[in-house]
Amino acid sequence: MLHPLRPFLLAAWVLTATAMEPDQRAAARAELAQVSQAAQTLSRTFELIHEIVGPSVVSIHTSRNEEVLMRQGHRLFVATREVDAGEGSGFIFASDGETSWILTNSHVVLQTEDTRPAKFDRVTVLLNDNREVAAEYVGYDLATDLAVLKVPVPALPAITWADSDGARVGDWVLALGYPLGVGYSATAGIVSATDRSTGIYQGVGGFESFIQTDASINRGNSGGPLVTVAGAVVGVNANIISPNGASVGLGFAIPSNLARRVAEDLVAHGHVNRPQIGVSLEELSPDVALTLGLPQRQTVRVAEVVPGTPADSGGVRRGDVILAVNGGRILSMQQFRARVASLRLEAKIDLVLWRDGGEVPVQLTPVSQEAIAEAVRKAAEGRGVTMRNFGMTLGVDDKPGLVVTAVAPGEAAALVGLSEGDRLLLERDLGELDDLDDARTMAGQRELVLQVVQKGRSVWLRLRR
C-alpha cells in the first residue's frame, strides 16, 4: 500500500533532480539565446506579413430592408427598417486611380430566397484604416463560392497572388480576417493537406480542391486571405468542419489559382468564362489502378470523349487514365475539374495520359462551356432521336427533313414499310420537319401522318402506336 506522503516525496525528488546549478542555468540561457533566433525570425516573418498584407484585408457587413407594421396613435402604417444580416472578410486584389476591387466568398454577400441567390440591400466595407464605404456588386460565381465587390476608393493596397499549385503540406500560413466580430485578427498554422474535397459545394456542382489548414478559422473569417510566409495569398478562407461551429483545426481555403482566375473574369466580364476540354470522367479504385499497371492509389479515367471538342481533336481516348495536368498529379475528378477551371481560355494545357501500359503526353487548348455545349448538341444530333413508341430513330443531315437512321423489326415504323435512309418531310399536324425538336415532339404523339420520300418517290404513311 502506498503511503499518503509518497507522491509529495516523489515530486520533491523530481524537482531536486531537475534543478540546475548556476553554471548549468547560464549555459542553458546561452543556448536558448542561440536557438531562439529561429523562433524570433519566424515571429518577425509573421509581423512583416501583417504589415504588408493587413492593409488589404477588409471587413464586410451586409444588411437587408424589412417592412414592419407601425402604429402612430390610431393610425397603422408600414415602415421600412434596415436589419443587420451578417458579416465576413475580404481582401483588395486590384485597384486603379478610381476604384478598388474586393474578393470574398459569395456566401458572405448573397442570401438565399426560394433556393435562388439574392443580393442584400446594402453591403458596407470597413477598410483597414476604419473608413466605412458602401460597396457595389460586380459579380459572383456560386460554383466556386466567390464574389467580387468594388468600392469608389482609389489606389488601395492590393495583395500579391501566390501559385497555389506550389503549396506543400507543412508550409507555414497565416489566416487574416475579422472573426466573430472581434476585429482584425491573424492566426498561424500550416498547410495540413492539399486538393481536399469536403462535399460542401456538391449541391451547386461546385469546384472543390481545397487547401486544408490548422490555422484558426472562425465565423467571420470567410473571404479572408490565407497567406504564405512570402506574403502572397495562396487561398481564400471559405469554410470549416467542426462539431460545434468553432475552429477545431479543420479549415479549408479555395486555392489562389482558381480564385484569381474567377476574380479577374468577374471584373472583366461580370461572369466566369469556364474552360473545358470535352471529357466525362470516372474515378477508379486503387485496386483497379493496380491492374492497369499503375501505383495502387485512386485514379481518374476518361469515360467519354465528346466528338468535335479539344479532347477529341487532341487525341484523348475513352479509357485513358489522366495522370497529370500541367505537371500536377491528378487523383480525383474534383482535382481535375479545379485544375482545368483555373486555366484561361485558349491557354494550352499539357496532359499526361496512361494508355496501354505507357505514358502518353497530349497538349490541348481548352474552349468555353458554350463551345462544348454546341459540340454536345451536334453529337446528339448525329446520334439522332429514338422514338421507341414508333420503333425508329430519326437524325438530321444537310438535306431537307429528317432521315430515318434505324428501324426496329416488328414495330410500327417497320410495319408500314419505313426503312433506313427514308426521309420524313412533313407531318400532317406539325407541318414541315426541320430539326430534332420536331422528332422529340412527334415522339409524344399517339398517331403520325407523314409525307415520306422512299427511293425517290413521295408517299404518305400513317403510324399508330
C-alpha positions in Angstrom: 0.0 0.0 0.0 1.4 3.4 -0.9 2.0 5.9 1.8 0.0 9.0 1.5 3.1 11.2 1.6 4.9 9.3 -1.0 3.6 11.3 -4.0 4.9 14.5 -2.3 8.2 12.9 -1.7 8.4 11.8 -5.3 7.5 15.3 -6.6 10.2 16.8 -4.4 12.8 14.3 -5.7 11.9 15.2 -9.3 12.2 18.9 -8.6 15.6 18.3 -6.9 16.8 16.1 -9.8 15.9 18.6 -12.5 17.2 21.7 -10.6 20.2 23.3 -12.3 23.4 24.6 -10.9 24.1 28.3 -11.6 26.6 27.4 -14.3 24.2 25.0 -15.9 21.5 27.7 -16.0 23.9 30.1 -17.6 24.8 27.6 -20.3 21.1 26.8 -20.9 20.3 30.5 -21.2 23.1 31.0 -23.7 21.9 28.1 -25.8 18.3 29.4 -25.7 19.5 32.8 -26.9 21.1 31.0 -29.8 18.3 28.6 -30.8 15.5 31.2 -30.2 16.9 33.2 -33.1 15.0 30.9 -35.4 11.7 31.4 -33.5 12.3 35.2 -33.4 12.9 35.1 -37.2 9.6 33.3 -37.7 7.8 35.8 -35.4 9.3 38.7 -37.4 8.1 37.0 -40.5 4.6 36.9 -39.2 4.9 40.6 -38.2 6.0 41.6 -41.7 3.2 39.6 -43.3 0.7 41.6 -41.1 2.4 44.9 -42.1 2.3 44.0 -45.8 -1.0 42.2 -46.3 -3.1 43.5 -43.3 -3.9 46.9 -45.0 -5.5 44.9 -47.9 -7.9 43.0 -45.6 -11.4 44.3 -45.1 -14.5 43.6 -43.0 -17.7 43.2 -44.9 -21.2 43.9 -43.4 -24.5 43.1 -45.1 -28.0 44.3 -44.3 -31.5 44.0 -45.7 -34.6 46.1 -45.6 -37.6 44.7 -43.8 -41.2 46.1 -43.8 -42.7 46.3 -40.4 -46.2 47.4 -39.2 -46.1 50.5 -37.1 -48.7 52.4 -35.1 -48.9 56.1 -34.6 -51.8 57.0 -32.4 -54.8 55.3 -34.1 -53.1 55.0 -37.4 -51.3 51.9 -38.7 -48.7 52.2 -41.4 -45.9 50.2 -42.9 -42.3 51.3 -42.4 -39.0 50.0 -43.7 -36.1 49.4 -41.4 -32.6 48.2 -42.1 -31.6 44.9 -40.4 -28.1 43.6 -40.0 -27.8 40.3 -41.9 -24.2 39.1 -41.4 -20.5 39.8 -41.7 -17.4 38.3 -43.2 -14.0 39.2 -44.6 -12.5 40.1 -47.9 -9.3 41.5 -49.4 -8.4 44.0 -52.1 -6.9 42.3 -55.1 -6.8 45.1 -57.6 -7.1 48.9 -57.7 -6.7 51.9 -60.0 -7.0 55.6 -59.9 -10.7 55.5 -59.2 -11.8 52.1 -57.9 -10.6 49.2 -55.7 -11.9 45.6 -56.1 -12.5 43.2 -53.3 -12.7 39.4 -53.4 -14.8 37.5 -50.9 -17.0 34.4 -50.6 -20.3 34.5 -52.4 -22.0 33.1 -49.2 -20.8 36.2 -47.4 -22.6 38.7 -49.7 -25.6 36.6 -51.0 -28.8 35.4 -49.3 -31.0 32.6 -50.5 -34.6 33.3 -51.5 -36.6 30.3 -52.8 -33.3 28.4 -53.3 -32.1 31.3 -55.6 -29.3 33.6 -54.6 -30.2 37.2 -54.0 -28.2 40.3 -53.2 -28.5 42.1 -49.9 -30.0 45.6 -49.9 -26.8 47.1 -48.6 -23.1 46.0 -48.3 -20.7 48.0 -46.3 -16.9 47.6 -46.2 -14.8 48.5 -43.3 -11.3 49.3 -44.5 -8.1 48.8 -42.6 -8.0 52.4 -41.6 -11.5 52.2 -40.1 -13.2 54.0 -43.0 -16.7 52.7 -43.8 -17.5 52.6 -47.5 -20.6 51.4 -49.4 -19.7 48.6 -51.8 -21.2 47.7 -55.1 -21.7 44.2 -56.5 -19.5 43.3 -59.5 -20.4 39.6 -59.9 -20.4 36.3 -58.2 -19.8 32.6 -59.1 -21.7 30.1 -57.0 -19.7 27.1 -58.3 -16.5 28.5 -56.6 -18.2 30.4 -53.8 -16.5 33.6 -54.8 -17.8 37.1 -55.3 -16.3 40.5 -56.3 -17.3 43.9 -54.9 -16.0 47.3 -55.7 -15.6 50.5 -53.7 -15.1 54.0 -55.1 -11.8 54.5 -53.3 -8.7 54.8 -55.4 -5.3 53.1 -55.1 -6.0 50.9 -52.0 -3.1 48.4 -51.4 -3.7 45.2 -53.3 -2.4 41.7 -52.4 0.1 39.7 -54.3 -1.0 36.2 -55.6 0.9 33.0 -54.8 0.9 29.9 -57.0 -1.3 27.5 -55.1 0.0 24.6 -57.2 3.2 25.1 -55.2 1.6 24.7 -51.8 3.0 21.8 -49.8 1.9 20.0 -46.6 3.9 21.6 -43.8 4.1 25.1 -45.3 3.6 27.9 -42.7 0.5 30.1 -43.5 -1.4 32.9 -41.8 -5.2 33.3 -41.9 -6.2 37.0 -41.8 -9.7 38.3 -41.3 -12.3 39.6 -39.0 -13.7 36.6 -37.0 -16.7 36.7 -34.6 -16.9 40.5 -34.6 -13.8 41.0 -32.5 -11.9 42.9 -35.2 -8.9 42.2 -37.4 -7.0 39.1 -36.4 -4.2 36.9 -37.6 -3.8 33.2 -36.8 -0.9 31.0 -37.8 -0.8 27.3 -38.8 0.5 25.0 -41.6 -0.9 23.6 -44.7 -2.4 20.3 -43.5 -3.4 18.9 -46.9 -4.0 20.0 -50.5 -6.6 19.1 -53.1 -9.1 18.3 -50.3 -12.8 17.8 -51.0 -15.5 18.2 -48.3 -18.7 17.9 -50.4 -19.9 21.4 -49.3 -20.4 22.7 -52.8 -21.8 19.4 -54.2 -25.3 20.8 -54.3 -24.4 23.5 -56.8 -22.0 21.3 -58.9 -19.1 23.4 -57.4 -15.3 23.0 -57.5 -13.6 21.5 -54.5 -9.9 21.2 -54.3 -9.3 23.0 -51.1 -6.1 23.8 -49.2 -6.6 22.5 -45.7 -5.0 24.3 -42.8 -5.0 24.1 -39.0 -4.7 27.9 -38.7 -7.7 29.0 -36.7 -10.6 30.0 -38.9 -14.0 31.0 -37.3 -17.2 32.6 -38.4 -16.4 36.0 -39.9 -13.1 34.7 -41.4 -14.9 33.6 -44.6 -13.5 35.5 -47.6 -10.2 36.5 -45.9 -6.8 35.6 -47.3 -4.6 32.6 -46.5 -1.1 33.9 -46.8 2.3 32.3 -47.3 5.5 33.3 -45.4 6.4 35.2 -48.6 3.4 37.5 -48.0 1.4 36.2 -51.0 -2.2 35.0 -51.0 -2.3 31.2 -51.6 -6.0 30.8 -50.8 -9.4 32.3 -49.8 -10.6 31.1 -46.5 -14.0 29.5 -47.1 -15.3 27.0 -44.6 -14.5 24.7 -41.7 -15.5 21.3 -40.4 -16.5 21.5 -36.8 -18.8 19.6 -34.3 -19.8 22.9 -32.6 -19.2 25.7 -35.2 -15.9 26.8 -33.7 -12.5 26.2 -35.1 -11.0 22.7 -34.3 -8.1 23.0 -36.8 -10.0 21.9 -39.9 -10.2 24.9 -42.1 -10.4 25.0 -45.9 -9.4 27.6 -48.4 -10.1 28.0 -52.1 -6.7 27.7 -54.0 -5.4 31.0 -55.3 -5.0 29.9 -58.9 -8.7 29.2 -59.1 -9.7 32.3 -57.1 -7.5 34.6 -59.2 -9.0 33.2 -62.4 -12.5 33.7 -61.2 -11.9 37.2 -59.7 -10.3 38.5 -62.9 -13.1 37.1 -65.1 -15.8 38.7 -62.8 -14.1 42.1 -63.1 -13.6 41.8 -66.9 -17.0 40.2 -67.8 -19.3 40.1 -64.8 -19.3 36.3 -65.2 -16.9 33.4 -65.5 -15.8 32.0 -68.8 -15.2 28.4 -67.7 -12.7 26.5 -69.8 -13.4 22.9 -70.7 -11.9 20.2 -72.9 -14.8 17.9 -73.6 -14.5 14.7 -71.5 -16.5 13.0 -68.8 -14.6 11.1 -66.1 -14.9 8.3 -63.7 -12.8 7.5 -60.6 -11.0 4.2 -60.3 -10.2 2.4 -57.1 -6.6 1.7 -56.1 -7.2 -2.0 -56.9 -8.3 -1.3 -60.4 -5.4 1.1 -60.9 -3.1 -1.7 -60.0 -4.5 -3.9 -62.7 -3.7 -1.2 -65.2 0.0 -1.2 -64.2 -0.3 2.0 -62.1 0.5 2.6 -58.4 -2.2 1.3 -56.0 -4.0 4.6 -55.5 -7.2 6.3 -56.7 -7.0 7.5 -60.3 -9.2 9.2 -62.9 -10.2 7.6 -66.2 -11.8 9.1 -69.3 -15.3 7.6 -69.6 -16.4 9.5 -72.7 -14.9 12.0 -75.2 -17.3 14.4 -76.9 -16.8 14.5 -80.6 -15.6 17.8 -82.0 -14.0 19.0 -78.8 -10.4 19.8 -77.9 -10.0 16.4 -76.2 -11.3 14.6 -79.4 -9.1 16.6 -81.8 -6.1 16.3 -79.4 -6.1 12.5 -79.3 -7.6 11.8 -75.9 -9.4 8.4 -76.0 -12.0 6.7 -73.9 -10.3 4.6 -71.3 -7.2 6.8 -70.9 -6.1 7.5 -67.4 -5.3 11.1 -66.6 -2.1 11.2 -64.6 -1.2 14.9 -64.6 -2.4 18.3 -65.7 0.4 20.9 -66.4 2.8 18.8 -64.2 0.4 18.5 -61.3 -0.7 14.9 -60.3 -4.4 14.1 -60.7 -6.0 11.7 -58.2 -9.7 12.7 -58.3 -12.4 14.2 -60.6 -12.7 17.3 -58.3 -9.0 17.9 -58.5 -9.1 17.6 -62.3 -12.1 20.0 -62.6 -10.5 22.6 -60.3 -7.2 22.4 -62.2 -8.9 23.0 -65.6 -11.1 25.7 -64.1 -8.0 27.6 -63.0 -6.8 27.9 -66.7 -7.6 30.6 -69.1 -9.5 30.1 -72.4 -7.2 29.4 -75.3 -4.2 28.8 -73.0 -2.6 25.4 -73.8 -2.9 22.6 -71.3 -0.4 19.7 -71.1 -1.9 16.3 -70.1 -0.1 13.1 -69.2 -2.2 10.1 -70.0 -1.7 6.4 -69.2 -2.6 4.2 -72.2 -1.7 0.5 -73.0 0.9 0.4 -70.2 2.7 3.6 -71.0 2.6 7.4 -70.6 1.2 9.5 -73.5 1.7 13.3 -73.5 -1.1 15.3 -75.0 -1.4 19.1 -75.5 -4.8 20.7 -75.8 -6.4 24.2 -75.9 -9.5 24.5 -73.7 -12.6 26.2 -75.1 -15.7 27.8 -73.5 -18.6 26.0 -72.0 -20.7 27.3 -74.8 -18.4 25.7 -77.4 -18.6 22.4 -75.5 -22.4 22.6 -75.3 -22.6 23.1 -79.1 -20.3 20.1 -79.6 -22.6 18.0 -77.4 -25.6 19.2 -79.3 -24.1 18.3 -82.6 -23.0 14.9 -81.2 -26.6 14.3 -80.1 -27.9 15.2 -83.5 -25.5 12.7 -85.0 -27.0 10.0 -82.8 -30.5 11.2 -83.5 -33.7 10.9 -81.5 -35.1 7.4 -80.8 -38.9 7.2 -81.0 -39.4 4.0 -79.1 -43.2 4.1 -79.3 -42.9 4.0 -83.1 -39.8 1.8 -83.3 -37.5 4.2 -85.2 -34.6 6.6 -84.8 -34.5 9.9 -86.7 -31.5 12.1 -87.4 -30.6 15.3 -89.4 -28.1 16.0 -92.1 -27.6 18.7 -94.7 -30.7 17.8 -96.7 -34.4 18.8 -96.0 -36.4 16.8 -93.5 -35.5 14.1 -91.0 -33.7 11.0 -92.1 -34.6 7.5 -90.7 -31.3 6.1 -89.2 -32.7 2.9 -87.6 -35.9 0.9 -87.7 -36.8 -1.7 -85.0 -38.2 -5.0 -86.5 -41.9 -5.7 -85.9 -42.6 -2.2 -84.6 -45.0 0.5 -86.1 -42.4 2.0 -88.4 -41.4 -1.3 -89.9 -45.0 -2.5 -90.3 -45.8 0.5 -92.5 -42.7 -0.1 -94.7 -40.3 2.5 -93.3 -36.6 1.7 -93.7 -33.2 3.2 -93.1 -32.5 6.1 -95.4 -36.1 7.1 -95.9 -36.7 10.9 -95.4 -39.6 12.4 -93.5 -40.6 15.8 -94.9 -44.0 16.7 -93.4 -46.3 15.7 -90.6 -49.9 16.5 -91.1 -50.4 18.4 -87.8 -46.9 19.7 -87.2 -46.1 20.8 -90.7 -42.6 20.8 -92.2 -40.0 18.7 -90.3 -36.7 20.5 -89.9 -34.8 19.5 -86.7 -34.6 17.1 -83.9 -37.0 19.1 -81.8 -39.7 18.1 -84.3 -38.7 14.5 -83.8 -39.0 14.9 -80.0 -42.4 16.4 -80.4 -43.6 13.5 -82.6 -42.3 11.0 -80.1 -45.0 12.1 -77.7 -47.9 11.7 -80.3 -50.2 8.7 -80.5 -50.6 8.9 -84.3 -48.5 10.4 -87.1 -49.4 11.1 -90.7 -46.1 11.6 -92.6 -45.0 12.6 -96.0 -42.1 10.3 -96.7 -39.6 10.1 -99.6 -38.7 6.5 -100.3 -36.2 5.7 -103.1 -37.1 9.0 -104.9 -40.9 8.6 -104.5 -43.1 10.7 -102.2 -45.7 8.7 -100.2 -48.0 9.3 -97.2 -47.9 6.9 -94.3 -49.9 6.6 -91.1 -48.3 5.3 -87.9 -50.1 4.4 -84.8 -48.6 3.2 -81.6 
